[in-house]
Amino acid sequence: MASLKQFRLRIRSVQSTQKITKAMKMVAAAKLRRAQEAALAARPYATAMDRMMASLAGAMQGKAGAPRLLAGTGDDKVHLLVVATADRGLCGGFNSSIVREARRAVRTLLGEGKTVKILCVGRKGRDQLRRDYGSLIIDTISDLGRPRLGFADATTVAARIVELFDANEFDVATIFYNRFRSAISQIVTRQQIVPPAVPEQTAPAGAAPYEFEPDEETILKELLPRNLTVQVYRALLENAASEQGARMTAMDNATRNAGDMIRRLTLQMNRTRQAAITKELIEIISGAEAL
């Protein structure tokens, strides 16, 4: 059985860990509010833009001369999976849930005979995926959002995707991220971003066509890369809020677990001390009776 000194050292160590986890929980809670507000503010614009681009993709499907970012390459043999995770851990199952969904997609695509390439956004996704699919990872983008996540970070990721697409490195690109629902709940989401996914329901007959001003080519040349950046930015914002929510929950659980461990160790230490006192009293009484 451990000595009283060992119990005191263990209790002091757990108390130090509890202070750290409590501080991390408070920091995550402060960051969560700002990240949540940013993610919720970006949703309406990103959703409306994605809906419009999907409608345009459906209208231009099969037409000659349609922009490649909108209509695609006409094939789906090579898939680029953009796996957006965090650079740091200690956030529960936030990173693992995204990587699990990405692994499932990789297995499905490889089973269908497709070629898969992975672009990791965040070190944690790269670290988990390279154990099984290291040969499929073509690049990693990390250290985004320091000191604060901005549109420029999404531009960096989107520019890399466009660069790969212009080089004919892939036909279809899909991004994986966690959509924020609450501090204890995130939804793993996969969204096709190149080309935009065509909606199942087509526009009704007689619907008014889109009118472009000044002209279609000029508008789409500016709009398509911006839409890609907006969708990536929405994914990064959702991830940032989900990460802080998951970290706050994980640190809260760790703080409570540390408190439970301190109580158990204190109880064991008191029992050990009582046993030692009882043993000494028995020895004293036995020695006195022997005299």
N, C-alpha and C positions, 0 to 999 in steps of 0.2 A: 504493500500500500504506500502511496505517496506520502511524503512528510509534510508537515505544516508549512515549511518554507516553500516547498514545491507548489503547494496549493496557492499560497500567496502570490508567487510569481505568475502562475497560470491565470489567476483572477486579474492581476494587474495587466497582463498581456491582452486578455479579452476586453478589459475596460478601455485600453488604448485603441483597439480595433473598433469598439463601439463608438468612440468619439469620432473616428474617421468616417465610418459609415453614416453616422448622423449628420456630419458636416456635408458629406456628398449628397445626401438626401435633400438637405436644405438648398444647396447650390442647384441641384437638378430641378427642384420645384420652382426656383426663381427663373431659371432658363426656360422651363416648360411654358410658362405663361406667355412669354414673348414668342416662342416658337409656335405655340398653338395659334396665337393671333395671326401670325404671318401665314401659316398653312391655311387657315380658314379664309383669310382674305384673298388668297391666290386661287382658291377652288373655282369660283364662278367664272372668272375670265378664262382659266385654263380649260374648264369643261366646255364652255361655249365655243372656244376656238377649236378644240378637238372635234366637237360635233360638226362645226362648219367644214373643217378640213376633211372629215370622213365623208360628208355629203358631197364635197367637190370630187373626192377620189372616186366615189360611186358614179358621179355624172361623167367623169372623164375616163372611166374604165374602158379599155379597148380602143380608145381614140389615138390616132397617130399624132406624134408631136407633143404629147402630154409630158409635163416635167417629171423627171425620174423620181424626185423626192416625193411626188404625189402619187404617181401611177406605179412606181416600183420598176424593177428590171424585167418584169414579165416572167420571173422564175422564183422558186423558193428553195433552191438546193442548198444555199449557204445561209446559216442563221447566226446573227450576232446577238449574244445575250449580254445585256448591260446589267450587272449585278451591283446594286447600290447598297452598301452597308456602311458601318461606322468605322472610324479609325481606332476607336478605343473599345474596351470591353466593359465589364461590370455593369451590364444593362440587361441582365436576365437572358431570355431567349430571343431578344430582338434580332441579333445577327444570324443566329442559327435558323430561325424560321424562314428568313429570306434565302439563305443558302440551301435549305432543304427544298424549297420550291424550285430553285434554279437547278439543283441536282435532278429533280424529277423531270424537269423540262429537257435537260441534257440527255437523260436516258431515253425519253420518248423520241426525241429527234434522231438520236443515233440509231435507235431501233427501226426508224422509218427510212434509214439510209441517207439521212441528211448530214451535211458538214456543219459542225458547230464551232464557233469561236466565242471567246468570253472576254469582255472588257470589264475589269473590276474597278468600281468606284468605292474606295475605302479599303484599308489594309485587312480588316477582319474577314471580309469575304474572300480576298486573295489567299489568306493564310489557311482558311478551311477548304477552299476548292482545290488548291494546288496539290493536296495530298492524293486526290483521286483524278483530277483533270488538269494537272499542271501543264500538260502539253497543249491544252486548248486555250490557255490564257495568253492573249496577245499583248496586253498592256494593262497597267494599273495606274489610276489617278487617285492620289491621296492628298491629305492636308487641305481639304476644302473647308470653307467656312471659318477660317481663322483670320481675324478675331471674330468675325460674324459672317454668316452665310449671306451672299448677295447674288445678284443676277450675273455678275462676272464669273462666278464659279460654275453656273450652269452653262455659260457661254463656252468655257473651257472644255467641258464634257461634250457639248453639242458640236463644237468645232472638230473634235477628234472623231466623232461619229461621221460627220460629213466628209472628213478627209478619207476615212476608210471606205465610205460609200462611193466617193468619186474615183477611188482607186480600184473599184469593182471587187472589194474584199468580201462583200456580203450582199445578199438579196433582201433579207428581212431582218429588222432589228427590233428587239423586245427588251423593255426595261423592267427590272424586278425591284420592288421597294415595299415598305410597310406604310399603309394608309392609316393615319391617326384617327382613332375613334374616341378613346379616353385614355387616362393615365394607366389603366390596367388592361387595355384592350387595343390591339393593333391588327389590321387586316392585311395579310400578305397579298400584294397586287402585282399582276403582270400585265403590261400594256404594250401593245405593238405601236411603235413610233415611226418606223420607216418600212414600207409606206403606211400612212394612216389606215387603220382597219376600216373596211367598208361595212356600213351598217347592214344588218340583215333585211330591214324594211326599206325598200326603195321609196323615192319620192312619189307622191300620187300623180296620176296622169293630169296634164294641164298645169302643173306647177310652174311658177315663173322661174326662168333661168337666172343665173347670176349675171349681173352687169358689172363690168370692170372699167374703172376710170383711174388713170388715163388709158391703159390697155392691159390685157390679160397677162402678157409675158412680163411686163414691168412689175405688176402687182404680185404675181406668184413668185417671182425671183426674190422679192423682199420678204414675202409672207411665209413661204415654206421654211426657210432656215429659222425665222423667228418663232414659228409654231413649234419646231423641234426644240428650240431653247426653252420655250415656255413650258413644254411638257416635262423636260428634264428638270427645270427649276421647281415645278410643282412636286415632282418626285423627291427632290432633295429637301424641300420644305416639309413635306409629309414625313420623311425619314427623320429630320431633325426633331420634330415634335414627338414622334414615336420613340426615338432614342431617349430623350429626356424623361418621357413618361415611364418607359421601361426601367430606366436607371433609378428614378425616384422610387418606384415600387420595389425594385430589387434591394435598394439600400434600406428601405423601411423594413423589409423582411429580415435583412441581415442584422439590423439594429435590434429588432425584437428577439431574434435568435440568440444574439450575444447576451441580451438581458436574461433569457432563460438559462443560458450556459453559466452565467455568473451566479444565478440563484442555485443551480445544481452544485457548482463547485463550492459555494459558501456552505451549503448544507453538508456536503461531504467533509469539508474542513472542520466544521463544528463537531461532527460525529467522530472524526479522528481525534480531535482535541479532547473530547469527553472520554473517549476510550483510553487515551494516554493518561488523563487525570485519574480515571478509575483504576487503571493498572498501578499507578504510583501509590494510591491510597491502599490498595490491597497489599502491596509490598511493605508499606510502612506498618500496617496493622499486623501483618504476618510476622514481621521482624519484632514488633513489640511483644506479641504473644509468645514468641520463641524465647525471649528473655525472661 
